[in-house]
């Protein structure tokens, strides 16, 4: 397991474009949250996963900025899965994007129980392909495995009858986008193109059905909510315009602080929560600029301090804020 995977760099766009109000709805609205089923403890899985200290020892102090209200839980615990799905559903989230690291990985083994819990709750599930180190052949095998094993599950998220798959930026960079498109033929593919560089977008977007940006921290680092609003009003319209007729996803975060993650060079691009104002500001912008889908980074990425899952520090404040914003977005 490698939770130091996301080396983040900065950048931004400054072009402007008009909001897209009045444009016919291309896709039914969705509110999705990135979900991480990679946590383990000795009681359920026989060892620590992701909560442990740097040498694998039992955690004396959590390696996370905030602390889950459920304690140091295990992602294979059926009660935990049902709780998370119930919380997401109550907060107006319509689908979870589940981090996925390959067939038979720890995360993959949690997926059947997540799918079944989601089905019972009326939630949808898709996966986030995080990396691909085996080239085009590995991509083809992974996509075939996912679609064969899970694609027909009633809880799997679909667009126009096609199963939805998300690609993290690292996965996109592991092999050419055209190879991903070939491997994922018959799926609805949404890539993390991180269009801080237009050449990246130009190279990848033609092979994607939609675009998204996972990490907003490089853009928002050090900003106040007022500055975030100005940034979003400059940037979200540009990303919408760049998406053309494809699915446009606007990402929202409650904050970001991965300074406790080992191996990430300082200084880190931290984003303060401002007592919920960061989250409200970005949600307002996503609604104002008529996103097709809103993506919440994240439900429970505790290492990066971007979680909305209830914590000892914030209680269920961010689930409540999500429910309020999702209600506005889905009804707009």
C-alpha positions as CSV (number, residue, x, y, z in Angstrom):
1,X,0.0,0.0,0.0
2,X,1.4,3.4,-0.9
3,X,-0.5,6.3,0.5
4,X,2.3,8.7,-0.4
5,X,1.4,8.4,-4.1
6,X,0.1,11.9,-4.8
7,X,3.1,14.2,-5.5
8,X,1.3,17.5,-6.0
9,X,2.5,20.4,-8.1
10,X,1.0,23.9,-8.6
11,X,-0.4,25.9,-11.4
12,X,-3.7,27.4,-12.6
13,X,-5.7,28.9,-15.4
14,X,-6.9,32.5,-15.6
15,X,-9.1,32.6,-18.7
16,X,-12.8,33.5,-18.2
17,X,-16.0,32.3,-19.8
18,X,-19.7,32.9,-19.2
19,X,-21.8,30.5,-17.0
20,X,-23.7,27.9,-19.0
21,X,-27.2,28.6,-17.6
22,X,-29.8,27.8,-20.2
23,X,-27.8,25.0,-21.8
24,X,-29.9,21.8,-22.0
25,X,-29.0,19.3,-19.4
26,X,-26.6,16.8,-21.0
27,X,-26.3,14.4,-18.2
28,X,-28.4,13.7,-15.1
29,X,-26.8,15.4,-12.1
30,X,-24.8,13.4,-9.6
31,X,-23.0,14.1,-6.4
32,X,-20.1,11.8,-6.0
33,X,-17.4,11.4,-3.3
34,X,-14.0,9.7,-3.5
35,X,-14.0,6.8,-1.0
36,X,-11.0,4.9,0.4
37,X,-11.4,1.3,1.5
38,X,-7.8,0.8,2.4
39,X,-7.9,1.1,6.2
40,X,-7.3,-2.0,8.3
41,X,-6.8,-3.0,11.9
42,X,-5.7,-6.3,13.6
43,X,-9.2,-7.1,14.9
44,X,-10.7,-7.5,11.4
45,X,-7.8,-7.9,9.0
46,X,-5.0,-9.2,11.2
47,X,-2.8,-6.1,10.8
48,X,-2.8,-2.4,10.5
49,X,-3.3,-0.8,7.1
50,X,-2.9,3.0,6.6
51,X,-3.3,3.8,10.3
52,X,0.1,2.4,11.3
53,X,3.4,4.2,12.1
54,X,6.2,4.6,9.6
55,X,7.7,1.2,10.3
56,X,4.4,-0.6,10.3
57,X,4.0,-0.5,14.1
58,X,0.7,0.0,15.9
59,X,-0.2,3.7,15.9
60,X,0.8,5.6,19.0
61,X,-0.5,8.7,17.4
62,X,-2.7,8.8,14.4
63,X,-0.8,9.7,11.2
64,X,-3.8,11.9,10.2
65,X,-4.6,15.5,10.9
66,X,-8.1,14.7,12.2
67,X,-9.5,11.6,13.8
68,X,-12.5,9.5,12.7
69,X,-15.4,9.4,15.0
70,X,-15.6,5.6,14.4
71,X,-12.0,5.2,15.6
72,X,-9.3,3.4,13.7
73,X,-11.7,1.3,11.7
74,X,-11.3,-1.5,9.2
75,X,-12.6,-1.0,5.7
76,X,-13.5,-4.7,5.5
77,X,-15.8,-4.4,8.6
78,X,-19.4,-4.8,7.3
79,X,-20.8,-2.5,10.0
80,X,-18.3,0.2,9.0
81,X,-19.3,-0.2,5.3
82,X,-23.0,0.0,6.1
83,X,-22.4,3.1,8.3
84,X,-20.4,4.9,5.6
85,X,-23.0,4.1,2.9
86,X,-25.8,5.3,5.1
87,X,-24.0,8.5,6.0
88,X,-23.2,9.2,2.3
89,X,-26.8,8.5,1.3
90,X,-28.2,10.8,4.1
91,X,-25.8,13.6,3.0
92,X,-27.2,13.6,-0.6
93,X,-24.3,11.8,-2.2
94,X,-25.5,9.7,-5.1
95,X,-22.4,7.6,-5.8
96,X,-19.0,6.7,-4.3
97,X,-15.8,6.6,-6.3
98,X,-13.9,3.7,-4.7
99,X,-10.1,3.8,-4.8
100,X,-9.0,0.6,-6.6
101,X,-5.4,-0.8,-6.8
102,X,-5.9,-4.0,-8.9
103,X,-7.5,-7.4,-8.8
104,X,-7.2,-9.1,-5.4
105,X,-5.8,-6.0,-3.7
106,X,-7.0,-5.1,-0.2
107,X,-9.3,-2.4,-1.7
108,X,-10.7,-4.8,-4.3
109,X,-11.6,-7.3,-1.6
110,X,-13.7,-4.7,0.1
111,X,-15.6,-3.9,-3.1
112,X,-18.3,-6.7,-3.0
113,X,-19.5,-5.7,0.4
114,X,-19.5,-2.0,-0.6
115,X,-21.6,-2.8,-3.7
116,X,-24.1,-4.8,-1.7
117,X,-24.5,-2.2,0.9
118,X,-24.9,0.5,-1.7
119,X,-27.6,-1.6,-3.5
120,X,-29.5,-1.9,-0.2
121,X,-29.2,1.9,0.4
122,X,-30.0,3.0,-3.1
123,X,-26.5,4.4,-3.7
124,X,-24.3,3.9,-6.8
125,X,-20.6,2.8,-7.0
126,X,-17.8,3.1,-9.4
127,X,-14.0,2.8,-9.0
128,X,-10.9,5.0,-9.2
129,X,-8.2,3.3,-11.1
130,X,-5.1,4.6,-9.3
131,X,-2.2,3.3,-11.4
132,X,-1.2,0.9,-14.1
133,X,2.4,-0.5,-14.1
134,X,1.8,-3.3,-16.6
135,X,1.2,-1.2,-19.8
136,X,-1.6,-1.6,-22.2
137,X,-1.9,-5.3,-21.5
138,X,-2.4,-4.7,-17.8
139,X,-5.0,-2.0,-18.5
140,X,-6.9,-4.4,-20.7
141,X,-6.8,-7.1,-18.0
142,X,-7.9,-4.6,-15.2
143,X,-10.8,-3.2,-17.2
144,X,-11.9,-6.7,-18.2
145,X,-11.7,-7.9,-14.6
146,X,-13.8,-4.9,-13.3
147,X,-16.4,-5.1,-16.0
148,X,-16.7,-8.9,-15.8
149,X,-16.7,-9.1,-12.0
150,X,-18.7,-6.0,-11.0
151,X,-20.0,-4.3,-14.1
152,X,-23.3,-6.0,-14.0
153,X,-24.0,-5.3,-10.3
154,X,-27.2,-3.3,-9.9
155,X,-25.3,-0.7,-7.8
156,X,-22.7,0.0,-10.4
157,X,-22.9,3.6,-11.8
158,X,-23.8,3.8,-15.4
159,X,-24.2,6.5,-18.0
160,X,-26.2,5.7,-21.1
161,X,-26.0,2.0,-20.1
162,X,-22.2,2.1,-20.0
163,X,-20.4,1.3,-16.7
164,X,-18.6,4.4,-15.4
165,X,-14.8,4.2,-14.6
166,X,-12.6,7.0,-13.2
167,X,-8.9,7.3,-13.9
168,X,-6.6,9.0,-11.5
169,X,-3.9,11.2,-13.1
170,X,-1.1,8.7,-12.3
171,X,-3.0,6.0,-14.1
172,X,-3.4,8.3,-17.1
173,X,0.3,9.0,-17.1
174,X,1.3,5.4,-16.8
175,X,0.3,4.8,-20.5
176,X,-1.1,6.8,-23.4
177,X,-4.7,7.9,-23.2
178,X,-5.5,6.1,-26.5
179,X,-4.4,2.8,-24.9
180,X,-6.8,3.5,-22.0
181,X,-9.6,4.2,-24.4
182,X,-8.9,1.0,-26.3
183,X,-8.8,-1.0,-23.1
184,X,-12.0,0.6,-21.8
185,X,-14.1,0.3,-24.9
186,X,-17.7,0.1,-23.9
187,X,-17.2,2.0,-20.7
188,X,-17.8,5.7,-19.8
189,X,-14.3,6.9,-18.9
190,X,-13.7,10.0,-16.8
191,X,-10.0,11.1,-16.6
192,X,-8.2,13.2,-14.0
193,X,-6.6,15.4,-16.7
194,X,-5.7,18.1,-14.2
195,X,-5.8,20.8,-16.9
196,X,-3.2,23.0,-15.4
197,X,-1.4,22.5,-18.7
198,X,-3.5,22.7,-21.8
199,X,-1.3,20.4,-23.6
200,X,-2.2,17.6,-21.2
201,X,-5.9,18.3,-21.8
202,X,-5.4,18.3,-25.5
203,X,-3.6,15.0,-25.4
204,X,-6.0,13.2,-23.1
205,X,-9.5,14.7,-23.4
206,X,-10.3,13.3,-26.9
207,X,-10.1,9.8,-25.5
208,X,-12.2,10.5,-22.4
209,X,-16.0,10.8,-21.9
210,X,-15.5,13.3,-19.2
211,X,-12.9,15.2,-17.2
212,X,-12.3,15.9,-13.6
213,X,-9.5,17.3,-11.3
214,X,-8.9,15.4,-8.1
215,X,-6.7,17.7,-6.2
216,X,-7.6,21.4,-5.9
217,X,-4.9,22.2,-3.2
218,X,-2.2,23.4,-5.7
219,X,-4.7,26.0,-7.0
220,X,-6.2,27.1,-3.6
221,X,-3.1,26.9,-1.3
222,X,-3.0,29.8,1.0
223,X,-6.2,31.4,-0.3
224,X,-9.0,32.9,1.8
225,X,-12.6,32.0,0.9
226,X,-13.0,35.3,-0.9
227,X,-9.9,34.5,-3.0
228,X,-11.3,31.0,-3.6
229,X,-14.5,32.4,-5.0
230,X,-12.6,34.6,-7.4
231,X,-10.4,31.7,-8.5
232,X,-13.5,29.5,-9.1
233,X,-15.2,32.2,-11.1
234,X,-12.2,32.4,-13.3
235,X,-11.5,28.7,-13.6
236,X,-14.6,26.5,-13.5
237,X,-16.0,28.2,-16.6
238,X,-12.7,27.5,-18.4
239,X,-12.8,23.8,-17.4
240,X,-16.4,23.6,-18.5
241,X,-15.6,25.1,-21.9
242,X,-12.6,22.8,-22.3
243,X,-14.8,19.8,-21.7
244,X,-17.0,20.8,-24.7
245,X,-19.8,18.3,-25.1
246,X,-18.2,15.9,-22.6
247,X,-19.1,15.5,-18.9
248,X,-17.9,18.4,-16.8
249,X,-17.2,17.6,-13.2
250,X,-16.6,20.4,-10.6
251,X,-14.5,19.3,-7.6
252,X,-15.2,20.6,-4.1
253,X,-13.0,20.1,-1.0
254,X,-13.6,21.0,2.7
255,X,-9.8,21.6,3.1
256,X,-6.5,19.9,2.5
257,X,-3.5,19.2,4.7
258,X,-1.2,16.2,4.0
259,X,1.7,17.5,6.0
260,X,1.8,14.4,8.2
261,X,2.2,12.0,5.3
262,X,5.8,10.8,5.2
263,X,7.9,11.4,2.1
264,X,6.1,14.5,0.7
265,X,8.5,17.4,0.4
266,X,7.7,20.6,2.3
267,X,6.2,23.0,2.0
268,X,2.8,21.4,1.3
269,X,-0.1,23.1,-0.5
270,X,-2.4,23.3,2.5
271,X,-5.9,24.7,2.3
272,X,-7.6,25.8,5.5
273,X,-11.2,24.9,6.2
274,X,-12.2,28.3,7.6
275,X,-15.0,26.7,9.7
276,X,-16.7,25.4,6.6
277,X,-16.4,28.5,4.5
278,X,-14.0,26.8,2.1
279,X,-16.5,24.0,1.4
280,X,-19.5,26.3,1.1
281,X,-17.6,28.6,-1.3
282,X,-16.6,25.8,-3.7
283,X,-20.1,24.3,-3.6
284,X,-21.6,27.6,-4.4
285,X,-19.2,28.0,-7.4
286,X,-20.0,24.5,-8.7
287,X,-23.7,25.3,-8.6
288,X,-23.3,28.7,-10.0
289,X,-21.3,27.4,-13.0
290,X,-23.7,24.6,-13.7
291,X,-21.5,21.5,-13.2
292,X,-22.8,18.3,-14.6
293,X,-21.5,16.4,-11.6
294,X,-20.0,17.6,-8.4
295,X,-17.1,15.5,-7.0
296,X,-16.3,15.7,-3.3
297,X,-12.7,15.2,-2.4
298,X,-13.1,13.3,-0.2
299,X,-15.4,11.1,1.9
300,X,-12.5,9.6,3.9
301,X,-9.0,10.4,2.7
302,X,-7.8,11.0,6.2
303,X,-4.1,11.3,5.4
304,X,-4.7,14.4,3.3
305,X,-7.2,16.1,5.7
306,X,-9.8,16.3,3.0
307,X,-12.4,14.0,4.6
308,X,-16.1,14.9,5.2
309,X,-16.6,11.7,7.3
310,X,-17.5,12.6,10.9
311,X,-14.5,13.3,13.1
312,X,-13.8,14.0,16.7
313,X,-12.7,17.5,15.6
314,X,-15.8,18.4,13.5
315,X,-18.5,15.9,14.4
316,X,-20.9,15.6,11.4
317,X,-20.6,19.2,10.4
318,X,-19.4,18.4,6.9
319,X,-22.0,15.8,6.2
320,X,-24.6,18.4,7.2
321,X,-23.0,21.0,4.8
322,X,-22.9,18.3,2.1
323,X,-26.6,17.5,2.5
324,X,-27.6,21.2,2.3
325,X,-25.5,21.9,-0.8
326,X,-26.4,18.6,-2.6
327,X,-30.1,19.5,-2.1
328,X,-29.6,22.8,-3.8
329,X,-27.5,21.3,-6.6
330,X,-29.8,18.5,-7.4
331,X,-32.8,20.8,-7.4
332,X,-31.2,23.6,-9.4
